Amino acid sequence: MLRHILPLVPDSFRHYFEPFAGGAALFFRLSPPSATLNDTNEELINLYKQICDDPLSVMEYLSGMRNSKDDYYRIRSTRPTDPMQRAARIFYLSRFSFNGMHRVNLRGEFNVPYGYKHEMRVFNPEEILQAQRAL
């Protein structure tokens, strides 16, 4: 979709507003100097805050996670309260869920099945650091 959206973006603007950030693809592509990101998904906003404030701790939590079906369902069943653990959990689940979907049931529980992604790494440190710089 970016190839359709980018030609519509003004050449200059003072502040970028993204009311429904989601994956924030346009934000990360533009990397504006001043921006406000929002989303109704509190887990996603927490992830962005944690990456912005302490990407090394996010990566430390992620380094203890493996790409496997058993690990996916074990991590999916957890309900961490610590913001950093919540950030690592939602990053992991979004990365390995079926088609990268994010869906919750009426109780607010993440319920997307594992989407087998053979030999995909849990995270790329440089991508997280690039995201931190943009955020």
Number of C-alpha atoms within 10 A of each C-alpha: 7 10 7 8 9 13 9 9 11 7 7 7 10 9 10 15 14 14 11 12 18 15 12 14 12 16 18 14 11 12 16 18 11 12 14 13 16 15 15 11 12 10 17 21 17 17 22 20 17 21 24 18 13 13 21 15 15 24 19 12 15 18 14 9 17 15 18 18 16 11 13 20 16 10 17 20 12 12 11 13 8 8 15 21 19 21 23 26 24 19 19 20 24 20 21 24 23 15 14 14 16 17 13 11 9 6 6 8 13 18 16 20 18 22 18 14 15 8 8 13 13 19 16 10 14 9 10 17 17 15 16 18 13 17 20
